[in-house]
Amino acid sequence: MRLAGGRCEVDALLHLGRKGVRVALPVMRRDGAYAWSLSVPGGERPALLFTYANGMSVSAPDEASCRLLGRALAENHSAGDDFDGGPAWFDLEQMLEQPIRMHEPLLQQRPKDWRYLQGLAQRLRERIAALPPEALDWGFCQSGSPGWK
């Protein structure tokens, strides 16, 4: 089931769940829908209920936690290779710049790791800039906003 507005997050999560990936699954309402409208300050927003996702918070990730996260992300991407619910495209701001900024406070006390991450981000920017545009429109991403810009 797709949410109004062409969003495919529910379809993607259901697909991953069918493939055996451990994800928080959306809970279907009695009427067969997954989402409903919720009045909040600023207007109407879609609301969904999800199953419990067992896990723990990681405030200062160590190497073992990073490896587990990497393995989980690889599992998600592999299981999503045959998802046909439509791709969601992202620009460099969403895919690279925002995550880099998000991690900066976590790495303030680890300057060597921060420099490595900044260097990696720069190499990614350069490699992406060198790609032909048609090389960038493949697959889906487990997030929400459309559009390579």
N, C-alpha and C positions, 0 to 999 in steps of 0.2 A: 504494500500500500504506500502510495506516495502522498506526502503532505502537499497541501495547496501551495502554489508558487513554484512547482517543479523541483522542490528539494527532495533529495534521494537518500537522506541519512538513514531513515527507517529501513528502506530497502537494503541499503548496504549493511547495516547491522544484522538484519535477518539473514542475509546471504552469508555473512561471516559466521553467524551462529550455526547455520545449516552445515557449514564446512568444519565445524568442531572448534572454531576459535573461541577462546574464553573472552566474551564481551558482555557488557551489561545490555540485555535485550529489552526492547520496548514492550510494554504490557498492553495487549489489545483490550479495548473497552468492550462492554457488552454489545454495543451496536456494530462491532467490527472495525471501528476506527482506532487509530493509535493516538491521535492528537485532538485536542479541543482548544477553544479560545479562552484565554484568561485575561480579565481586565486588570491592568496594572498601571501605575502612574506612567504617563507617556503613551498610553494606547493599549490596543489589544495585542497579545503575544500568544504564540502557540505554546501549549503545555503538553508534556508527555510524562508518563510514569515508566521507570526502568527497573529491572530486576537488580538485586544487590550485587555490587561488584566487590568481591573480596580482595583485599589488598592492604597496603600500608602507605603512609605518607613518607616521602624521602626528601628531607630538607637539605642534606649534604650528601649527595650521591657518591658512593664509592665505586670502585671498578666492578665489583660483582653486581651491584644494582644496575650499573650502566649496561653491562652485558645482558642481564635479564631483560631490560627495556629494549635493547637492540634486537634480541631474539623475538620478543613479543611483536615488535614493529615489523620485523621480517615476516613473521607468521601472518600478520594482518595483510601485508602487501601480497604475499604469495597466494593466500586464500582469495584475495580480491581480484586476482588477474583475470578471472573469467566472469566477473560481475558485469552485467550488461545494463545496469540501471542508469547509465549516462554519466559521462565524466563531469567532474567539477574542476574548473581551472582556477589557478591562483597566480598572482603576480609575485615578483621578487619581494615586495614589501611584506606580503603575507607569508611567503614560504621561507624567507631568509632573514629579512631585517627585523621583523617583530620577534621571532624566536631568539635572535642574538641579543636584542635589548632585554628580553625577558630573563635571559640567563646571566646577564652582567652582574646583577646584585648577588647572585649565588656564587660567582667566581671572583668577587672583589678580593678575597683573602687568598686566592690562588692565581697569582699573576701569570705564572708559566702556562697554566691551563687556559686562561683568558686570552693570552697572546696566540696560543695554538688555535683556539676557536676563531679568533679574528682572522688569522691567516687562512684557515680552512674556508671561512666564509668568502674571503677575497678570491681564493682559487675557484670556488663554486660560481661566484659572480662572473668571473672571466670565462669559465667553461660554458656557462649558460648563454652568455652574450655571443659566444662563437658558434652556437648551434643555429641551424636554419629554423625558422619559425615552425615548420611542419614537424620538426622533431619534438616539439614541446606539447603536442596535443595527443597524448596517449594516456589511457588509464584513468583511474579515479583516485581521489585523495580523501583520506578520512578526516574531513573537516567540513566547513559549511559554505564558504562564499564562492560564487562562480567567477570565472574570467581571468585568463592571462591577458595582461594589458600591454 
